[in-house]
């Protein structure tokens, strides 16, 4: 169940001198030998990729060491060291060779920057004159967006957060897929880009319906309630208008009380070996997923499934390799971005059940595919499915399903799922869903 040997056009990201602790390729076996090396490196050297051990802060990620083919030089850490050693052995000056290698890397970085710029434009993240032109074009058709109108977008959530340090209220607009917008001009630019690219057919109705429903007084209630409670108020606009402005209020005291309650409940859990959890150390952002890989729309989800399945087939996986789509995590969840994504079924069973790992696509690294250290796996002791960063018996848990009476597929797992807040407390998330991706 291994991937085919790497070709020159898909060399691992870190062989170009990227930071340590990079993400392993999907399904690859480590240690793994890479030969020949990228352009600019000596022809008679090879690289070996290895995984950091379980005690390292980079556990499960990849690092690289270089070896001369004659066996004289081993465990060399960087391309610069390789070039210097090789040139010394050949009696040549290493600095011109190193300068040429840097030129190659610089050109590669420039190409990747062009890819990122194109991707940003496709997502409506324009800059300078292009941004201003898109916003003007949007204004000419719809007029400028204002808070009360965006508040009434069907399916969107508006969140007001009181900030005691400055006595101001921050307003966030959250689309149905969890993407957050702080600036209305960003939204105008995005919408106009979608219209220009033929992907905004739904926007006319969305905006016109919201303009008809907009009520400034109802919108201002959000700011008032956030100030009154010193916390957060959020509502789904069109529904809130219909219901007289009702929404959800969560004060700072509410948050503290809920956390304390969950801490107390944790003390009464059964203390079996399967209930032990290691401390979770996980960044909230992870590798940035852009374009379709951000899963910002149903079309993006379909494109991600098609792309990843094609990629896996090309790397030797079966045509019907099982893929899962995890989505719907509430935007306020700390680990929403880390959880959301496409997961592929790994080759070996864990606890007697299938195990899945999250796939990643990086425009920053030339459109390459890799894996995140996020797994969907079965906990036989507690009879539930878990999202975790480790496959050992005692492991940190990011999210978990409700307990099941018997083993079943993860797509049928009982809900609601619970998601960790980063402090060891778990909160229900009724929106989290896991669905099987069909074979096209």
C-alpha angles and dihedrals in degrees: 000000000000129000120254117261113283119261123220094259093059104046114159116275098241095055087079092061101271119157120287122265099052125173118268120244116258111277096348122148119233139246089047129179121225119200134194102028126224123286114289095034123104114276095225097059132085136196130225121204117211137177123243112247126252094263094055122096085232092053113164095014129110132257129176137223128186130224132187113236092234090061095239097113124045140173095016109172109206143027090244092057091047092053093046093050093045094049092047090053090050094044095241134126110267098200098075090047091050090048090053091049090051090051090054091049091047091053090049090050090050091053091050090048089055089051091050091048091051090048092050090051091050088055092049095254095135127161139207119350093356091057094047092047092051092049092049091050090051091049091050090058105033107010120238119317117245131190098258091054097048088045087063097050106128111256095005124124125217118203126194116196122189112221109203094192092067101015089236131128118231116211121207127186115208123195122216090267095054100258111146125217123193099173122055090209089061088055093048091050092048094048093049091048090052090050092049091049094050094249099105104077090123095053099079092062093038093055099037093049091049092048089055092051098041114127117177093199093055090047092052090055088073093061092044094051092047090053094045093053097033087227141071132316122185136172142171100246108220091043092046092054091050091048096046098263100306117159143142123296123192117179125198088251090052090053093049093046092049092049091049091050092052090047089054093048090052090061091062097054121116110268101222124146090253092057094061116112130195119222112275116237107179134139115235096225110038121176108346113253112206137180114003091349089070088067089222095156141016088260090054090051092053092047091049092052093049093046097047093044091051090047093051092047090053089052093055103270121138116270091243096049106158116253127184129198117214112192144133096073110156112259092232092061109107094225098039093120094045093051099043113087151075117300126198126207112253123224099250133056121244117206086354093299137093117278126206133201128202118250124218134200119200124197088180089065098046098277095300125159125230141150132264119221089249120114138186107213143156124257105207094186095058096027095232141110118251140193107219143161095225137043097211120113093252104048143148115262123214097180138353140192125234115276115277129217090223140004114285139157116289091240087063095045116139117255168259095061119217122223127201119239095212093260097077095267120122124212128191117254111192092184098061109110135174118200133177115247112227125228112256 
